[in-house]
Amino acid sequence: MPCTYVVSVATGTQGRSGTDNYIFVTLVGSEGCSRKIRLDKPQHDDFERGSVDSYPVGTQENLGEITLVKLEKKKHLTQDDWYCRYVSVRTPGGDGVEFPCYRWLVGDKEVVLRDGRAHLPQDDETTLVKEHRQKELEMRRKAYRWMQWQPGFPMSIDAKRHQDLPRDIQFDSEKGVDFVLNYRKAIQNLFLNHFMHMFKSSWTDFADFKKIFLKIKSTASEYVMQHWKEDLIFSHQFMNGCNPVLIQKIGKIPDKFPVTNEMVAGSLERDLTLEQEVKAGNIYMVDYEVLDGIKANGTDPRTPQYMTAPICLLYKNTQNEILPIAIQLGQTPGEDNPIFLPTDGEYDWLLAKIWVRSSDFQHHQTITHLLRTHLISEMFAVAMFRQLPAVHPVFKLLIPHVRFTIAINTKAREQLICERGLFDKANATGGGAHVALIQKTMKTLTFRSLCFPDMMKARGVDSEQELPCYFYRDDGYKVWEATRSFVSDVINIYYSGDEKVRGDEEIQAFIKDVCDYGMKDFKHSGFPRSLQSREELIEYLTVIVFTASAQHAAVNFGQYDWYSWIPNAPSTMRKPPPNRKGLANMSLIMASLPDRGRSSWHLGAVWALSQYQKNELYLGTYPDEHFLEKPVKASMEKFKKDLAEISGDIRKRNRERKLPYCGLSPDKIPNSVAV
């Protein structure tokens, strides 16, 4: 008996997503298959950007349950790409079935779509859908290949240029993420061109830096400019600045940092000795040991650059304020490596703090930001594309959180962190130092260190009693728990028990791919090779989502606020660290800080890196409907509500603070690493 199906096709809303090519459709059902039909409306422009076009598809008999939809694009006059959001099919009985696509059809291409319901591999029953699943993964593994960009790095995508990437993961507009163009635009917007011709000349004094501070409209950056010399603001950044991941409570003063009670007695307030303050839990430390031995940028031997590996001791006073009480600028104690104190001369103490801030900048940019968010997120993304088909619930869960990550990293390897790239222009860790630093860090990086609660406990700062006013921790716990709750809700919908996890060959292949290939040279890292329970899967996926969204936001978007005032975050130092007290004066400090040219490059860089993407998608916002099931949609709404409450609480707290902390406010957390 003849039947008529109505096929609706939704075209993407991004630029150049429409097509004038021929589009064909074939419906595959449990009882039969339609003929291939070209979708066309006479005197009508089909498949325009943002359109939803509907077409009747006649068959000689009822096809039964529609399980697959085949789309084909063929050249007409000229070849152009087409982005399809979804296809929906209304059956003769009036029921509607939706087939998510959300991909580009490039050239004469064919795609076969499953309906929008998520399926575990062990739950597929027919040979047809099993074969479809396998073919999709075979094609993906050919397109998404592993590559080691540098020895000792986590693995990345095998693509030298952005344009070599699969079209589905490229940026919609490559110009929008061109680092060279963005930096030049930043320099123009900030009126920095005037200083570029004076590349190697020093500034005269701190007030001179205001000449490149002309267009700053950030309340936070202006506050930093006014208060950066204060010990309280110096310490505040260890907890709520761009690199809030190093401060730790200590149980003893390390031998390599021989601070005595006599040195710091004037800074202690409780009539306790230093040893007693340590036992009382009032002493903290920030140690940049990982920087030790890293050779600073030597791309221009005429203007040498310097790095060091300082140690900073911090004290919680009776007002619960955290203050620095001792700084050693190298790892090996000795007469030529003095311990600087707040009671020293003004310039000695200030220069010691500037060296710590510069070291913190190097650690942040290369380890906290580049390695532990960008590169780690890309590794998870590549494994996901290689091992999980679009119908898998975990693919549907993760796909919004890997959006543009591979693309931004590929662009960075092209222009930013490559040899003679933009990173070399202003940073002490340019010229290959960033490569050596990542290689060194990877020798100790662990999976557990990516779990937010574990990271806090390992440093002994996991509660308000341990370390007050640590808003990165407090807000991070809330976002972590909201994310974990959402992931748990989704996983429990599809996995009825632990045996479902153990029997999911695709999930196990995903986990194994990360361990055996993504982290193949780092067996010490503790990345699991398999998962045995729902709880393990929930934690693993929470790590991925949190790292790509919250952790990246916390360490990226505050860069302009904290780093635009150059003396607070020198991207390089042009004089070696002082080897005795009494050397520092204003002349030495200005000769040590970045020159005019490097300052301009630095300011342009942190401005460009702090900008949100156009049409940014924030955490909990999922406009692409990869999931169709009502229970998952309900979980999404709950997640969105939980995040909104967290944002509201943060806004309320910030109203009472001169220097608000917004780094982990969900309404400022993009879904993915995309900048």
C-alpha positions in Angstrom: 0.0 0.0 0.0 1.6 3.4 -1.1 2.6 5.7 1.8 3.8 9.2 2.1 6.5 10.3 4.5 7.3 14.0 5.2 11.1 14.7 5.4 12.2 18.0 7.0 15.8 19.1 6.7 17.3 21.8 8.9 20.3 23.8 7.5 22.9 25.4 9.9 22.7 29.0 11.1 26.5 29.7 10.8 28.0 31.6 7.9 28.1 29.8 4.5 26.2 26.8 5.8 23.6 26.7 3.0 24.1 25.0 -0.3 23.0 25.1 -4.0 24.1 21.5 -4.5 21.7 18.6 -5.0 20.6 16.9 -1.9 19.2 13.3 -2.0 17.5 11.3 0.7 16.9 7.6 1.3 14.8 6.3 4.2 15.7 2.9 5.7 13.1 1.2 7.8 12.7 -2.1 9.6 10.4 -3.4 6.8 12.0 -1.8 3.7 13.9 1.0 2.0 12.7 3.9 -0.1 14.3 4.8 -3.4 16.8 7.7 -3.5 14.9 10.9 -4.0 16.3 14.4 -4.8 14.8 17.0 -2.5 13.7 20.0 -4.5 11.0 22.6 -4.5 10.6 24.3 -8.0 11.0 28.1 -7.9 12.2 27.8 -4.3 15.7 28.3 -2.8 16.3 25.1 -0.9 18.8 24.6 2.0 19.3 28.3 2.7 21.2 29.2 5.9 18.9 28.7 9.0 16.0 27.2 6.9 13.9 24.1 7.6 12.6 22.7 4.3 10.0 19.9 4.1 9.5 17.4 1.3 7.1 14.5 0.7 8.7 11.1 0.1 6.4 8.5 -1.4 6.9 4.8 -1.1 5.2 1.7 -2.5 4.8 0.2 1.0 5.1 1.0 4.7 8.8 0.9 5.7 8.1 0.1 9.3 10.2 1.8 12.0 12.6 4.3 10.3 16.0 3.4 11.6 18.4 5.2 9.3 18.3 8.2 7.0 20.9 8.5 4.2 21.8 12.0 2.9 23.8 12.6 -0.2 25.1 15.8 -1.6 26.1 16.1 -5.3 27.7 19.0 -7.1 25.4 21.3 -9.1 27.2 24.0 -11.1 29.7 24.7 -8.4 30.7 22.7 -5.4 30.0 24.1 -2.0 29.8 22.8 1.6 26.6 22.3 3.5 25.9 22.1 7.2 22.9 20.0 8.2 21.6 20.3 11.7 19.0 17.5 11.6 16.5 15.6 9.5 13.1 14.8 10.9 10.7 12.2 9.4 6.9 12.2 9.9 5.5 8.8 9.2 2.1 8.1 7.6 0.7 7.5 11.1 1.7 11.0 12.1 4.6 10.1 14.4 7.8 12.1 14.1 11.3 10.8 14.3 14.3 13.1 14.5 17.8 12.3 13.2 20.5 14.6 14.6 23.3 15.4 12.1 25.2 18.6 13.2 27.9 18.1 10.6 29.3 19.4 7.3 28.8 17.6 4.0 31.9 18.4 2.0 32.2 17.6 -1.7 30.1 14.8 -3.1 29.5 13.2 0.3 27.1 10.7 1.9 26.2 10.5 5.5 24.0 7.9 7.2 22.1 9.1 10.3 20.7 7.1 13.3 17.6 8.4 15.1 18.3 10.7 18.0 17.8 8.1 20.8 21.1 7.2 22.4 22.1 3.5 22.3 24.9 1.6 24.0 26.6 -0.9 21.6 25.4 -4.0 23.5 21.8 -2.8 23.2 21.8 -2.7 19.4 20.0 -5.8 18.1 20.0 -5.7 14.2 22.9 -6.3 12.0 22.1 -3.2 10.0 22.6 -0.7 12.9 25.6 -2.6 14.2 27.3 -2.3 10.8 26.4 1.4 10.6 28.0 1.9 14.0 31.2 0.1 13.0 31.5 1.9 9.6 31.2 5.3 11.3 34.0 4.5 13.7 36.2 3.1 10.9 35.8 6.4 8.9 36.5 8.5 12.0 39.7 6.6 12.9 41.0 7.4 9.4 40.1 11.1 9.8 41.2 11.5 13.5 44.7 10.2 13.8 47.1 10.5 16.7 50.3 12.6 16.4 53.0 13.6 18.8 53.7 17.2 18.2 56.7 17.2 20.4 58.5 14.3 22.3 57.3 14.0 25.8 53.9 15.7 25.1 50.4 14.2 25.3 49.3 13.1 21.9 47.3 15.5 19.7 45.5 15.5 16.3 47.5 14.6 13.2 47.2 17.9 11.3 49.8 20.5 10.6 47.3 23.3 9.7 43.8 24.3 10.7 42.6 23.7 7.1 43.9 20.1 7.3 41.4 19.2 10.0 38.1 17.4 9.3 35.6 20.1 8.4 33.3 19.2 11.3 35.8 20.4 13.9 37.1 23.5 12.1 36.2 27.0 13.2 33.2 28.5 11.3 35.4 31.5 10.5 39.2 30.9 10.6 39.9 34.7 10.6 38.2 34.9 14.0 40.9 32.8 15.6 43.9 33.9 13.7 46.4 34.7 16.5 48.5 37.0 14.3 45.5 39.1 13.2 44.1 39.1 16.7 47.4 40.3 18.3 47.8 43.0 15.7 44.2 44.1 16.3 44.8 44.1 20.0 47.9 46.3 19.5 45.9 48.7 17.4 43.0 48.8 19.8 45.3 49.5 22.7 47.2 52.2 20.8 50.5 50.2 21.2 51.9 50.8 17.7 53.7 53.9 19.0 55.9 51.8 21.2 56.8 49.0 18.8 59.6 50.9 17.1 61.3 51.3 20.6 61.3 47.6 21.0 64.3 47.2 23.2 64.2 50.5 25.2 63.4 50.3 28.9 60.6 52.2 30.7 61.7 55.0 33.1 59.5 54.2 36.1 56.3 52.4 37.1 54.2 55.4 36.1 55.6 55.0 32.6 53.7 51.8 32.1 50.5 53.8 32.2 51.3 54.9 28.7 50.2 51.4 27.5 47.3 51.4 29.9 45.2 53.8 27.9 42.1 51.9 27.0 41.7 49.6 29.9 38.1 49.5 31.1 38.4 46.6 33.6 37.7 47.6 37.2 39.9 44.7 38.3 42.9 45.7 36.2 42.7 49.3 37.5 42.6 48.0 41.0 45.6 45.8 40.3 47.5 48.8 38.9 46.8 50.8 42.1 47.5 48.1 44.7 49.9 45.6 43.1 52.8 46.5 45.4 50.8 45.5 48.5 51.6 42.2 50.1 47.9 41.4 50.5 47.3 41.7 46.7 50.4 39.7 46.0 49.2 36.8 48.1 45.6 37.1 47.0 46.6 36.1 43.5 47.9 32.7 44.7 44.2 31.9 45.6 42.1 34.0 43.2 44.4 35.1 40.4 45.1 33.4 37.1 47.2 30.6 38.6 45.3 29.6 41.8 46.6 26.0 41.8 50.0 26.0 43.6 49.4 27.3 47.2 49.8 24.5 49.7 49.7 24.1 53.5 53.0 22.7 54.8 53.8 20.4 57.7 57.5 21.4 57.9 59.8 24.0 56.4 61.8 22.1 53.6 65.6 21.9 54.0 66.1 23.7 50.7 64.4 26.7 52.2 66.2 27.4 55.5 63.9 30.1 56.9 64.5 30.6 60.6 62.2 31.9 63.3 64.6 34.9 63.8 64.1 35.9 60.2 60.3 36.1 60.3 59.5 36.8 63.9 58.5 40.3 63.1 55.8 39.0 60.7 54.3 36.5 63.2 51.3 37.7 65.4 50.4 34.9 67.8 53.4 34.8 70.1 54.3 31.5 68.5 57.5 30.4 66.9 57.7 29.6 63.2 57.8 25.9 64.0 54.7 26.3 66.2 52.9 28.3 63.5 53.6 25.5 61.0 52.1 22.9 63.5 49.1 25.1 64.0 48.4 25.1 60.3 49.1 28.8 59.6 52.0 28.5 57.2 51.7 28.0 53.4 54.1 27.7 50.6 54.3 28.2 46.8 57.2 26.4 45.2 58.2 26.8 41.5 60.6 23.9 41.6 59.4 22.7 38.2 61.0 25.9 36.6 64.4 24.9 38.0 66.9 24.2 35.2 64.6 25.5 32.4 66.7 27.7 30.1 65.1 31.0 29.3 64.2 32.3 25.9 67.4 32.8 23.9 66.0 33.7 20.5 67.8 37.1 20.6 71.2 36.8 22.2 71.7 40.5 22.2 68.9 40.9 24.8 69.2 37.9 27.2 66.2 36.8 29.2 66.2 35.1 32.6 64.0 32.7 34.6 64.4 31.3 38.1 62.5 28.9 40.4 61.6 30.8 43.6 60.0 29.6 46.8 57.6 31.8 48.7 56.5 31.3 52.3 53.0 32.7 53.3 51.5 33.3 56.7 47.8 33.3 57.9 47.7 36.1 60.4 45.1 36.7 63.2 42.8 38.5 60.8 42.8 35.4 58.6 44.8 37.3 55.9 47.4 35.5 53.9 50.7 37.5 53.6 54.2 36.7 52.2 56.9 36.5 54.9 59.9 35.0 53.0 61.1 34.6 49.4 64.1 32.6 48.1 64.7 33.1 44.4 66.4 29.8 43.7 66.1 26.2 44.8 69.6 25.8 46.2 70.2 27.6 49.5 73.5 29.5 50.0 75.1 32.9 50.4 74.4 33.8 46.8 70.7 32.9 47.2 69.5 35.0 50.1 66.1 34.8 51.7 64.3 38.1 51.2 62.0 39.4 53.9 59.3 42.1 54.3 61.7 43.8 56.7 64.3 44.2 54.0 64.7 47.4 52.0 61.7 48.5 50.0 63.2 47.7 46.6 64.8 44.4 47.7 61.4 43.1 48.8 59.6 44.5 45.8 62.0 43.0 43.3 61.8 39.6 45.0 58.0 39.7 44.7 58.3 40.8 41.0 60.4 37.7 40.4 57.8 35.5 42.0 55.1 37.1 39.9 57.1 36.5 36.7 57.7 32.9 37.6 54.0 32.5 38.4 53.2 33.9 34.9 55.5 31.3 33.2 54.0 28.5 35.2 50.5 29.6 34.5 50.8 30.1 30.8 52.7 26.9 30.0 51.6 24.4 32.6 48.3 25.5 34.2 46.8 26.9 31.0 48.4 25.3 27.9 49.1 21.8 29.2 46.5 21.1 31.8 43.5 22.5 29.9 44.3 22.9 26.2 46.4 19.9 25.5 44.7 17.5 28.0 41.3 18.4 26.6 42.4 17.8 23.0 43.7 14.4 24.0 40.3 13.4 25.4 38.6 14.9 22.3 40.6 13.0 19.8 40.0 9.7 21.6 36.3 10.5 21.8 36.0 11.0 18.0 38.0 7.8 17.4 36.1 5.5 19.7 32.5 6.7 20.3 29.9 6.9 17.5 27.4 9.7 17.4 24.7 7.5 18.7 26.6 6.7 22.0 25.2 8.6 25.0 28.7 9.6 26.1 29.5 11.1 22.7 26.3 13.1 22.9 27.3 14.2 26.4 30.8 15.2 25.6 30.5 16.8 22.1 29.5 20.3 23.3 32.6 20.2 25.6 35.1 19.6 22.8 33.7 22.2 20.5 36.6 23.9 18.6 39.2 22.6 21.1 41.2 20.7 18.4 40.9 23.7 16.1 42.2 26.2 18.6 45.1 24.0 19.5 46.0 23.4 15.9 46.0 27.1 15.3 48.2 27.6 18.4 50.7 25.1 17.0 50.7 26.9 13.7 51.2 30.4 15.0 51.6 30.7 18.7 53.8 28.0 20.3 55.7 26.9 17.2 59.3 27.8 16.5 59.6 31.6 15.9 55.9 31.9 16.8 54.2 34.7 18.7 55.1 33.0 22.1 58.7 33.8 21.4 58.2 37.5 21.1 57.7 38.4 24.7 57.8 35.4 27.0 60.8 34.0 28.9 59.4 30.5 28.2 59.6 31.2 24.5 62.4 29.9 22.3 61.7 26.3 23.2 61.6 26.8 27.0 57.9 26.1 27.0 58.5 22.7 25.3 61.1 21.8 27.9 58.8 22.8 30.7 55.9 20.7 29.4 58.2 17.7 28.9 59.4 18.1 32.5 55.9 18.5 33.9 54.5 15.5 32.0 56.9 13.3 34.0 54.8 13.9 37.2 51.3 14.7 35.8 48.7 12.3 37.1 45.0 11.7 36.4 44.2 12.3 40.1 45.6 15.8 39.8 42.9 16.6 37.3 40.1 15.7 39.8 39.3 19.0 41.5 38.6 17.6 45.0 41.8 15.5 44.9 43.8 18.5 43.8 42.6 20.5 46.8 43.1 17.7 49.4 46.6 17.0 48.0 47.6 20.6 48.8 45.9 20.7 52.2 43.6 23.6 51.3 40.3 21.8 50.9 38.3 23.8 53.5 37.6 27.3 54.7 39.3 26.4 57.9 42.4 25.4 56.1 42.6 28.5 53.9 40.1 31.4 54.1 38.9 33.5 51.1 39.9 30.9 48.6 37.1 31.6 46.2 38.6 29.5 43.4 38.3 26.5 45.7 34.8 27.4 47.0 33.3 28.2 43.6 35.1 25.3 42.1 33.6 22.8 44.5 30.1 24.0 43.6 30.6 23.8 39.9 32.4 20.4 40.2 29.4 19.0 42.2 26.8 20.5 39.8 28.7 19.0 36.9 29.1 15.7 38.6 25.4 15.5 39.4 24.5 16.2 35.8 26.9 13.6 34.5 25.6 11.1 37.0 22.0 11.8 36.0 22.8 11.1 32.4 24.9 8.0 32.9 22.4 6.4 35.2 19.7 6.8 32.5 21.6 4.6 30.1 23.7 2.3 32.4 21.4 0.3 34.7 24.4 -1.1 36.6 28.2 -1.6 36.7 28.0 -4.5 34.4 26.7 -2.2 31.7 29.9 -0.2 31.9 32.1 -3.3 31.9 30.2 -4.6 28.9 30.4 -1.4 26.8 33.2 -2.1 24.4 33.2 1.4 23.0 33.6 3.1 26.3 36.4 0.7 27.2 38.1 1.4 23.9 37.8 5.2 24.6 39.4 4.8 28.0 42.1 2.6 26.6 42.8 4.9 23.7 43.5 7.8 26.1 45.7 5.6 28.3 47.6 3.7 25.6 47.9 6.4 22.9 47.0 9.8 24.3 49.3 9.2 27.4 51.3 6.4 25.9 54.7 7.5 27.2 53.4 8.2 30.8 52.6 4.9 32.5 53.2 6.6 35.9 50.2 9.0 35.3 47.5 6.7 36.7 45.1 7.2 33.8 42.8 4.2 33.9 43.1 1.6 31.1 39.5 0.4 31.8 36.5 1.3 33.9 34.7 -1.2 36.2 31.7 0.8 37.5 29.3 3.7 36.9 31.0 5.7 39.6 34.3 5.4 37.9 32.8 6.5 34.6 31.0 9.4 36.2 34.2 10.7 37.8 36.1 10.2 34.5 33.6 12.2 32.5 33.3 14.9 35.2 37.1 15.4 34.9 36.7 15.9 31.1 33.8 18.3 31.3 35.2 20.3 34.2 38.6 20.6 32.7 37.3 21.8 29.4 34.8 24.3 30.9 35.3 25.5 34.4 39.1 24.9 34.8 39.9 26.5 31.5 37.6 29.5 32.3 39.2 30.0 35.7 42.7 30.2 34.3 42.1 32.0 31.0 39.6 34.8 31.1 41.2 36.8 33.9 44.4 37.3 32.1 43.7 40.9 31.1 42.6 41.7 34.6 45.7 40.4 36.3 48.4 40.6 33.6 47.7 43.9 31.8 49.6 45.9 34.5 53.0 44.7 33.4 54.9 45.0 36.7 52.4 42.6 38.3 53.1 39.9 35.7 56.3 40.4 33.8 56.4 38.0 30.8 60.1 38.0 31.0 63.0 39.4 33.1 66.0 41.1 31.4 68.4 40.9 34.4 69.4 37.9 36.5 67.8 37.6 40.0 69.8 39.5 42.7 72.3 37.3 44.5 72.6 39.4 47.6 70.6 42.0 49.4 71.0 45.7 48.9 71.4 45.6 45.1 67.9 46.5 44.2 66.9 50.1 43.3 64.5 51.6 40.8 67.1 51.5 38.0 67.7 47.7 38.4 63.9 47.0 38.6 63.2 48.9 35.4 66.1 47.3 33.7 64.8 43.9 34.8 61.2 44.4 33.6 60.2 43.8 30.0 61.1 46.6 27.6 58.6 48.6 25.7 58.3 46.3 22.7 57.9 43.1 24.8 55.5 44.9 27.1 53.3 45.8 24.1 53.3 42.3 22.7 52.5 41.0 26.2 49.6 43.4 26.6 48.2 42.6 23.2 48.5 38.9 23.9 46.6 38.9 27.2 43.9 41.1 25.7 43.4 38.7 22.8 43.4 35.6 25.0 40.9 37.0 27.4 38.2 37.6 24.8 35.2 35.3 24.6 34.3 33.7 21.3 31.6 35.4 19.2 28.3 33.5 19.9 29.9 31.8 22.9 28.0 28.8 24.4 28.2 28.8 28.2 28.1 25.8 30.6 24.7 24.2 30.7 23.7 25.7 27.3 23.1 23.0 24.7 21.3 24.4 21.6 22.3 21.4 19.4 19.8 18.7 20.4 22.0 15.6 20.3 19.8 14.1 23.1 16.1 13.7 22.4 15.0 11.7 25.5 12.9 13.6 28.0 14.8 12.3 31.1 18.0 13.8 29.7 16.4 17.0 28.8 15.0 17.2 32.4 18.6 16.6 33.7 19.8 19.5 31.4 17.2 21.8 32.9 18.2 20.8 36.4 21.9 21.4 35.6 21.1 24.8 34.1 19.1 25.7 37.2 21.9 24.6 39.6 24.4 26.6 37.7 22.2 29.7 37.7 21.9 29.4 41.5 25.7 29.3 41.8 26.0 32.3 39.6 23.5 34.2 41.8 25.4 33.3 45.0 28.7 34.5 43.5 27.1 37.8 42.4 25.8 38.3 45.9 29.2 37.6 47.5 31.0 39.9 45.0 28.8 42.9 45.8 30.5 43.1 49.1 34.1 42.9 47.7 36.4 45.6 46.3 38.0 42.9 44.1 35.3 40.5 43.0 36.1 36.9 41.9 34.2 35.8 38.8 36.6 33.2 37.4 34.2 30.3 38.2 30.9 32.0 37.8 28.9 29.6 35.5 27.5 32.4 33.4 31.1 33.2 32.5 32.2 29.6 31.8 32.2 28.5 28.2 31.4 24.9 27.5 34.7 24.1 25.9 38.3 25.2 25.4 37.8 27.4 22.3 40.2 30.4 22.8 
